[in-house]
Each structure stands twice: as structure tokens, then as C-alpha cells.
Amino acid sequence: MSKEIIVEVTGMKCGSCESNVEEKLQALDGVIKVKAYHKDEEIEVEFDLDKTNREAIEAVIINAGYKVLA
């Protein structure tokens, strides 16, 4: 079963930032689709609930150098 979430972030300044975080999230097992929007400070992620979770997704975003908002 898949789920879609929107993660609010800060620190993305340009299209290169979007590509960077999208690439890192796509490498996470279970991520189906990801799209980052630096102007909206959001990342949309669709993932397989059996393979990953929101906490793992947020950890990848933080490790990529961005801050996840609560």
C-alpha cells in the first residue's frame, strides 16, 4: 500500500537543491515518486508503507542538508 505525504522544509534555494534532495530520496528503498519545490518549501513523496516510513524520509532530507519543519 502506498501513501503520499508533503514534507515542509527550509534550506532549498534553487532547482539544484530540488534535484539533490529528489535524487537522495529516490535512492531510499520504498520511495515511488518524489517532487521537490524550493519556492513552496515542500517535498511531495509517495512511498510504499511496507518498505519505508515518514521518519526515514525525513532523515534523508536532514542528511541532505535541509531542515524539516514540524
C-alpha positions in Angstrom: 0.0 0.0 0.0 1.3 3.4 -0.9 1.0 6.8 0.8 1.6 10.3 -0.3 2.9 13.0 2.1 4.1 16.6 1.9 7.1 17.4 3.9 7.7 21.1 4.7 11.4 22.0 4.6 13.7 25.0 4.6 17.1 25.4 3.0 16.2 24.6 -0.6 17.3 27.7 -2.6 17.2 26.6 -6.2 16.5 23.9 -8.8 19.8 22.2 -8.0 18.7 21.8 -4.4 15.5 20.2 -5.6 17.4 17.8 -7.8 19.8 17.0 -4.9 17.1 16.0 -2.5 14.9 14.2 -5.1 17.9 12.1 -6.1 18.7 11.2 -2.5 15.0 10.3 -1.7 14.7 8.2 -4.9 17.6 6.1 -3.6 15.6 5.2 -0.5 14.0 1.8 -0.8 10.3 2.1 -1.0 10.1 5.6 -2.4 7.9 5.6 -5.5 7.7 9.2 -6.6 9.2 12.5 -5.3 9.0 16.1 -6.4 10.6 19.0 -4.5 9.5 22.6 -4.8 12.1 25.1 -3.4 9.8 28.1 -3.8 7.0 26.4 -1.8 9.5 24.8 0.6 7.8 21.5 0.1 8.7 18.0 -0.9 5.9 15.6 -2.1 6.7 12.0 -1.6 4.8 8.8 -2.5 6.1 5.7 -0.8 5.4 2.1 0.0 4.3 1.8 3.6 5.7 -1.8 3.7 9.2 -0.6 2.9 9.7 2.8 4.5 8.1 5.5 6.6 7.9 9.2 7.2 10.8 9.2 9.7 13.2 7.5 7.3 12.2 10.1 4.6 12.7 13.0 6.9 16.1 11.5 7.9 17.2 11.5 4.3 16.1 15.1 3.9 18.0 16.2 7.0 21.1 14.3 6.0 21.0 16.1 2.6 21.4 19.4 4.5 17.8 20.7 4.7 15.6 21.3 7.8 12.3 19.6 8.2 9.6 21.7 9.7 7.1 20.2 12.2 
